[in-house]
Structure formats: C-alpha cells, structure tokens
Amino acid sequence: MKIILVLLSTVVALEVLSGCSSRSVMPDQKEVTVSREAADKDCKEIGKISGTAMSTKGTQDEALADLKQTAANKGANYVVVKEYSAQGTSVTGIAYECP
C-alpha cells in the first residue's frame, strides 16, 4: 500500500510540474511589442518583415496584427515599424529577438 501511495504522489507531482512548464506550440502575437523606437543593443535582428490586411477594406490594425503574427512566427518579440502603405493596408518593419 505504501508503494502505491508513493507512486500516486509522484504521478500527481509530475502532472503539476508539467502543467506549469507547458508552452504554446503556436507563437502568440500578444508577446510581440511594436514600436517606432529602436531596439535595445542586446536585441538580435531577425530581419525585415511585413504585414498586410487581407481585404480591400482592410484596416491599419489588421495590417499591424498580421505584422505581429509574422514576427511571432519568426521568433521575434519586438518590431520596429518602418513604414505604412498610403492606404494603411500594409506595414513593414524590422523584427528583433530581445532578452
């Protein structure tokens, strides 16, 4: 009986620990900061990225959301916005991975 209790408590402890350390498989754009300010010196540049609104009546917010998702997909967590299109349906920037 004592062995079963020890095994059961070990399984429960492992479940609790694995639940605390799990991370989403899909990158989340909520973790991306967008700014016009230069990235810190300790940030690593990933490269130029762009975001686009998917419809002809798209908004600047949709383009920005697409830019953030693109950054997250590339492992970036900071984007310096460089330029919006005249209609505001696309945006370009430089993606960075910052500590």
Backbone as CSV, one residue per row, in Angstrom:
resi,resn,N_x,N_y,N_z,CA_x,CA_y,CA_z,C_x,C_y,C_z
1,MET,0.817,-1.193,0.000,0.000,0.000,0.000,0.862,1.258,0.000
2,LYS,1.983,1.202,0.725,2.866,2.354,0.807,3.477,2.670,-0.561
3,ILE,3.807,1.640,-1.341,4.393,1.834,-2.672,3.378,2.504,-3.593
4,ILE,2.133,2.093,-3.526,1.088,2.685,-4.358,0.913,4.166,-4.015
5,LEU,0.946,4.487,-2.737,0.811,5.884,-2.309,1.978,6.726,-2.810
6,VAL,3.185,6.193,-2.760,4.364,6.907,-3.254,4.268,7.100,-4.766
7,LEU,3.883,6.080,-5.502,3.739,6.184,-6.945,2.655,7.185,-7.320
8,LEU,1.545,7.146,-6.610,0.453,8.068,-6.892,0.880,9.519,-6.635
9,SER,1.568,9.758,-5.551,2.011,11.123,-5.258,3.060,11.584,-6.263
10,THR,3.886,10.697,-6.766,4.876,11.040,-7.792,4.195,11.421,-9.097
11,VAL,3.189,10.666,-9.488,2.445,10.957,-10.705,1.748,12.313,-10.594
12,VAL,1.134,12.581,-9.471,0.448,13.862,-9.270,1.456,15.007,-9.330
13,ALA,2.598,14.849,-8.698,3.630,15.895,-8.712,4.123,16.141,-10.136
14,LEU,4.324,15.100,-10.912,4.769,15.252,-12.300,3.715,15.956,-13.143
15,GLU,2.461,15.663,-12.928,1.377,16.329,-13.659,1.352,17.827,-13.347
16,VAL,1.517,18.168,-12.087,1.514,19.579,-11.690,2.700,20.296,-12.324
17,LEU,3.876,19.705,-12.270,5.068,20.329,-12.844,4.976,20.472,-14.354
18,SER,4.464,19.480,-15.028,4.371,19.573,-16.487,3.332,20.609,-16.899
19,GLY,2.295,20.785,-16.126,1.289,21.800,-16.423,1.844,23.209,-16.267
20,CYS,2.745,23.410,-15.349,3.331,24.732,-15.114,4.352,25.100,-16.175
21,SER,4.991,24.120,-16.769,6.062,24.425,-17.702,5.645,24.301,-19.163
22,SER,4.390,24.026,-19.423,3.967,23.867,-20.811,3.963,25.214,-21.519
23,ARG,4.228,25.172,-22.802,4.261,26.381,-23.605,3.488,26.133,-24.888
24,SER,2.830,27.141,-25.371,2.025,27.003,-26.566,2.898,26.611,-27.756
25,VAL,2.378,25.717,-28.584,3.089,25.307,-29.784,3.057,26.423,-30.829
26,MET,1.950,27.134,-30.905,1.809,28.227,-31.859,2.334,29.523,-31.245
27,PRO,3.169,30.242,-31.980,3.643,31.535,-31.473,2.472,32.494,-31.292
28,ASP,2.560,33.339,-30.280,1.463,34.240,-29.957,1.856,35.682,-30.217
29,GLN,1.084,36.362,-31.053,1.380,37.749,-31.384,1.248,38.670,-30.178
30,LYS,0.566,38.230,-29.121,0.420,39.040,-27.915,1.762,39.252,-27.225
31,GLU,2.731,38.400,-27.520,4.054,38.508,-26.914,4.977,39.441,-27.695
32,VAL,4.477,40.056,-28.760,5.284,40.927,-29.617,4.978,42.386,-29.311
33,THR,6.031,43.157,-29.045,5.905,44.593,-28.824,6.234,45.307,-30.124
34,VAL,5.402,46.273,-30.504,5.619,47.045,-31.721,5.872,48.492,-31.331
35,SER,6.898,49.086,-31.946,7.262,50.455,-31.612,7.952,51.124,-32.794
36,ARG,8.067,52.419,-32.731,8.891,53.157,-33.692,10.275,53.423,-33.103
37,GLU,10.458,53.088,-31.826,11.736,53.271,-31.135,12.699,52.143,-31.515
38,ALA,13.968,52.479,-31.624,14.994,51.477,-31.949,15.041,50.398,-30.870
39,ALA,15.407,49.214,-31.289,15.549,48.106,-30.353,16.797,48.311,-29.492
40,ASP,16.796,47.709,-28.313,17.964,47.776,-27.439,19.171,47.127,-28.103
41,LYS,20.339,47.502,-27.643,21.599,46.992,-28.211,21.751,45.481,-28.052
42,ASP,21.155,44.909,-27.007,21.302,43.474,-26.776,20.274,42.631,-27.534
43,CYS,19.466,43.267,-28.368,18.498,42.543,-29.201,19.184,42.034,-30.473
44,LYS,18.737,40.886,-30.929,19.286,40.278,-32.148,18.312,40.533,-33.305
45,GLU,18.826,41.141,-34.367,17.970,41.413,-35.526,17.660,40.119,-36.267
46,ILE,16.377,39.914,-36.549,15.934,38.741,-37.309,15.787,39.099,-38.778
47,GLY,15.258,40.297,-39.049,15.149,40.722,-40.436,13.907,41.525,-40.717
48,LYS,13.797,41.941,-41.969,12.663,42.746,-42.415,11.425,41.860,-42.534
49,ILE,10.294,42.383,-42.080,9.022,41.661,-42.167,7.939,42.630,-42.624
50,SER,6.804,42.062,-43.024,5.678,42.902,-43.426,4.377,42.270,-42.969
51,GLY,3.365,43.107,-42.878,2.023,42.659,-42.530,1.034,43.290,-43.482
52,THR,-0.015,42.560,-43.802,-0.996,43.022,-44.773,-2.403,42.721,-44.282
53,ALA,-3.307,43.684,-44.474,-4.729,43.426,-44.237,-5.218,42.555,-45.391
54,MET,-6.043,41.594,-45.097,-6.420,40.604,-46.098,-7.579,41.003,-46.998
55,SER,-8.160,42.162,-46.797,-9.267,42.574,-47.659,-9.006,43.980,-48.197
56,THR,-9.737,44.347,-49.238,-9.572,45.679,-49.817,-10.053,46.765,-48.861
57,LYS,-10.918,46.399,-47.933,-11.385,47.340,-46.925,-10.665,47.121,-45.604
58,GLY,-9.469,46.556,-45.696,-8.684,46.268,-44.506,-8.268,47.527,-43.772
59,THR,-7.945,47.358,-42.509,-7.566,48.488,-41.680,-6.095,48.405,-41.290
60,GLN,-5.604,49.504,-40.770,-4.236,49.567,-40.277,-4.049,48.582,-39.114
61,ASP,-5.074,48.430,-38.290,-4.995,47.489,-37.172,-4.859,46.048,-37.654
62,GLU,-5.554,45.701,-38.742,-5.435,44.348,-39.303,-4.032,44.118,-39.852
63,ALA,-3.484,45.118,-40.519,-2.123,45.004,-41.056,-1.115,44.856,-39.920
64,LEU,-1.317,45.597,-38.854,-0.426,45.535,-37.705,-0.519,44.180,-37.001
65,ALA,-1.727,43.641,-36.898,-1.907,42.312,-36.303,-1.203,41.251,-37.137
66,ASP,-1.268,41.368,-38.459,-0.587,40.429,-39.343,0.940,40.564,-39.189
67,LEU,1.420,41.793,-39.052,2.851,42.031,-38.832,3.307,41.370,-37.534
68,LYS,2.526,41.530,-36.475,2.884,40.936,-35.191,2.893,39.416,-35.255
69,GLN,1.927,38.829,-35.970,1.894,37.369,-36.093,3.082,36.875,-36.902
70,THR,3.439,37.595,-37.960,4.614,37.234,-38.757,5.866,37.274,-37.881
71,ALA,5.985,38.307,-37.058,7.130,38.425,-36.151,7.168,37.253,-35.173
72,ALA,6.028,36.933,-34.583,5.962,35.820,-33.634,6.341,34.506,-34.307
73,ASN,5.887,34.299,-35.534,6.206,33.066,-36.265,7.698,32.932,-36.524
74,LYS,8.411,34.050,-36.611,9.855,34.028,-36.858,10.661,34.039,-35.565
75,GLY,9.980,34.044,-34.421,10.667,34.013,-33.132,11.003,35.387,-32.580
76,ALA,10.435,36.434,-33.164,10.701,37.790,-32.695,9.731,38.171,-31.581
77,ASN,10.174,39.100,-30.734,9.280,39.625,-29.700,9.278,41.158,-29.679
78,TYR,9.945,41.768,-30.661,9.983,43.225,-30.774,10.060,43.586,-32.250
79,VAL,9.273,44.574,-32.664,9.285,45.018,-34.057,9.379,46.540,-34.090
80,VAL,10.301,47.026,-34.910,10.396,48.456,-35.160,9.652,48.724,-36.464
81,VAL,8.549,49.477,-36.371,7.760,49.805,-37.560,8.533,50.818,-38.390
82,LYS,8.620,50.549,-39.697,9.334,51.445,-40.600,8.385,52.246,-41.483
83,GLU,7.343,51.580,-42.027,6.502,52.292,-42.989,5.133,51.631,-43.147
84,TYR,4.103,52.469,-43.254,2.754,52.028,-43.611,2.509,52.410,-45.063
85,SER,1.694,51.625,-45.760,1.316,51.984,-47.124,0.392,53.200,-47.077
86,ALA,0.199,53.833,-48.216,-0.656,55.026,-48.295,-2.084,54.731,-47.828
87,GLN,-2.575,53.530,-48.117,-3.932,53.163,-47.708,-3.964,52.583,-46.290
88,GLY,-2.811,52.296,-45.733,-2.744,51.727,-44.391,-3.042,50.248,-44.331
89,THR,-3.095,49.587,-45.492,-3.425,48.162,-45.505,-2.191,47.264,-45.468
90,SER,-1.002,47.858,-45.438,0.214,47.074,-45.257,1.218,47.888,-44.449
91,VAL,2.100,47.174,-43.781,3.095,47.793,-42.914,4.375,46.964,-42.981
92,THR,5.516,47.632,-42.925,6.803,46.933,-42.904,7.557,47.320,-41.645
93,GLY,8.456,46.450,-41.244,9.260,46.712,-40.057,10.434,45.763,-39.974
94,ILE,11.214,45.932,-38.920,12.371,45.081,-38.655,12.070,44.295,-37.374
95,ALA,12.192,42.972,-37.464,11.905,42.098,-36.329,13.176,41.830,-35.534
96,TYR,13.028,41.757,-34.207,14.141,41.500,-33.301,13.729,40.467,-32.250
97,GLU,14.729,39.748,-31.763,14.545,38.887,-30.609,15.304,39.539,-29.471
98,CYS,14.571,39.967,-28.459,15.162,40.679,-27.326,15.048,39.834,-26.054
99,PRO,16.067,39.926,-25.214,16.008,39.161,-23.947,14.957,39.705,-22.992
